[in-house]
Amino acid sequence: MASEVKFYVDEHVAKAVSRGLRQRGVDVVRVTDAGLLSASDEEHLQRALAEGRVIFTQDDDYLRFHATGLEHAGIAYAPQGMSIGEIIRGLMLIHQVLSADEMRNHVEFL
């Protein structure tokens, strides 16, 4: 059986996103939960990879890391200005349709 997508939520994402995902039974860790507030983006990628978590971000720096071939457990990206409801729906779709293996070194755009 394929492993379920778990998320690692960037520090600049509204808390309501992680709260909404948790209410729907999704395994979510926020940067603050991980004790990595103010850590570098590379550290966040490494932590998420070590834990097999897809990073959800609205920071396009992560797209540049992906373009360089840096290994990661997956990146879910939403542009700034997207509503919390749209973000939660998009992340739930990823969670329901894709496996952790399918997300590895892959970017999904919401």
Phi, psi and omega in degrees: 000135181291144180281146183286146176289129173245151185245150172239115189260125180302152186294340183269000181274139180304137180302332180299333179293308180294323177299314180297320178293316179299321178297338180262010174085016181270140177281114184227136172236130174269156177309318181294324177297323183281353181072027183243029177301134180074008175287163180287160178301322178298320177297321178296317178299317180295316180296314179298319178297315180300328181263000180066039183249137175281128177281129169256127184213162171240017182257115184288355174301325180294330177292325177293321177299317179299317182296334179278352180091008178298129183292140178205165181276359180128151178228128171251124186238135173231139178290157175302147176093353178286140183288157179301318179299316178296319179297311181299316179299317180296317180291324177295323178297315176302313181300321184277332189255326185253152176263167177300322179296320179292332181276341183303126180058030182234149176244132172247128178263129177274000000 
